[in-house]
Amino acid sequence: MKRSTLVTFLVILLGCFSTLSVHSVKAESINTGKFVEVSVSSAKLYNSTGRALGKTEPKDSEWFLGKTININGKNFYQVATDEYLSSSDSFTYQNRPEVIKVSSNGDVPVYNHDFVESTNVALAPGTSWYSDRVITTPEGIPFVRVATNEYVGMWYVVQQKFTQKY
């Protein structure tokens, strides 16, 4: 009698799970909030006390930012439960898809994600560009991306068209 009761219970339980709806979500469909991108060839992961976990993440890998913590004056970005990337090995950004136009009368300097000015490239006045993300300096000054690891100060451009990204 106990065996038939157990089998009946399992059948009912499985029936309940089969009626639950399942939704698949692609990682690229998450486009709100802040993200973290690894900027070095191999970034160490740390716990919330700053201890290295013996795991690394590869260059250009991107993660949704959980929270930012500060350990001994350095920021760490949460990418998993009690797993953090150092701000020395990564940077944060927000998605912001738009078409921009350079509003300056002269060439506009281009910077990398560390806010170091490029000596090889500048944007010509009056040109339009597609931008997909924005980064900010520690002081909160925004820069928009116009190419891989190439950013311009937002004060040099005007938004021409905001685009929705799915």
Disulfide bonds with the S-S distance in Angstrom:
none
